[in-house]
Amino acid sequence: MSPAPMPAITALYAGLIALSLPISLRRRKLGIGINDGGDSMLARAVRVHANAVEWGLPILLLLLLAELNRASPLLLHVGGALFLLGRIAHAIGLSGRSGPSPGRVGGIGTTWVVLIVLAVWDVWAYVRLLLV
């Protein structure tokens, strides 16, 4: 078996998930270097970013493992794109209000679907190796 290809698809989606720019811009504008300085908009932006990181790392890891185990590019792109869209929807929903919103619900739902599909694919990749 030839070595796995370089994980270019995972690299694409890892690079696209960069939600920290609004936080940095707001910190600079307000002169707040650490914590939120009591600014509710900055506190919300920090939470949006933390939520993206909390979900992004495990999903990017699952995406990477799927790519290294030769998942189809279609599966990888659909998973990456849905994850990215889900995180954007969630960020917009959470940025607007603290309670439930269509963006938050749709974003987390999409994120869960991607997580489950990639996790099942990765487990199946392992099972396939055992059966060979």
N, C-alpha and C positions, 0 to 999 in steps of 0.2 A: 504494500500500500504506500502510495506517495505521501509526502508530508502535507499537512493541512496548509491551505493558502493563508496568506497574511489577512488578518481580519479587517479588511478595508470598510466593509459595510458597518460594522460596529464602530469603527473609528468615525465614520460620518455622523452617526447619531449621537455619539459621545460628544463630538464637537458642536453639534447643534443645540445641545441642552446646556445653554449658558444663560441662566436666569439671574445672575448676580449683578449685572450692569445697573438696573434700577436702584439697587441698594447702595452701590458705590456712588452713584450720582447724587442720591438724596443725602448720604453722609457728607459728601463734599459740600453740597449746598448749605447744610445746616451746621457744618463744622463739628460733627459728632464722629469720633473715631472708634468708640467702643460702646456696646449696648445700644439702646435706642434713644437715650437722652430724654425720655418722656414723650417723644414724638410718636403719635399713634400710627401715622402712615408708615414711618420707618419700621416700627414694631411689626406691622402687618407684612411689609415687604420682606423682613427678615424671616418671618414664619413661612411665607410663600416659598422662599428660597430653601429653607430647611426642609420643607415638605418635599420639594423636588429632589433634594439630595437623598432624603430617606428612601424614596422610591426609586430614584435613578440608579443608585449603585447596584442594588440586587438585580434590577432588570437589565442593566448593561452587562452585568456578569453573566446572566442567563443568555443574553443575546450573543455575547462573545463565545461562550461554550457551544452554543448551537452553531455558530459560524465555524468554529474550529472543528466541529464534528460534521461539517458539510451539510448543514441545513440548506434548503433551497434559497437562492437569493430572493425569490418572491416572498417566502415566509419571513425572512429577515427584514426586508424592506417594509412589508405590511406591519410587522410587529414594531419596528422602529418608528415608522410614521404614525401609527396609532398611539404609541407611547408619547411621542412628541406632541401630537394634537391633544391627547388627554391631559398632559401636564400644562399645556397652554390654557386649555379650558378651565382646568382647576385653578391655575394662577389668576386668571381673570375673575372667576367666581369668588375666590377667597379675597382678592384685592378689593372687591366691591362691598362685601359684608361678611360678618362673622358667622351667621347662621347658614342653613342649607340654601343652596342656589343651584340652578340648572347646570352651571359650569362646574361647580364642585362635585355634584352628583355624577354628571356625565364623565368628568375627568377621572374620578376615582374608579368608576365602573369600567371605563376603558383601560385604565391602568391594571386593574385586577384581571381583566380578560387576557391582556398581553402577558402578564406574569404567569397565569395558569397555563396558557398555551405553550409558552417557552419552557416552563418547568416540566410539563408533560413531554414535550419534544426531547428535552435533555435526558430525562429518565429513559425514554424509549431508545435514545442513542446508546445509552449504557446497556440496556437489555439486548439490543442488537449485537453488541460486541460479545456478550456472553453466549449468544446463540451461534456465533460463527466458529 
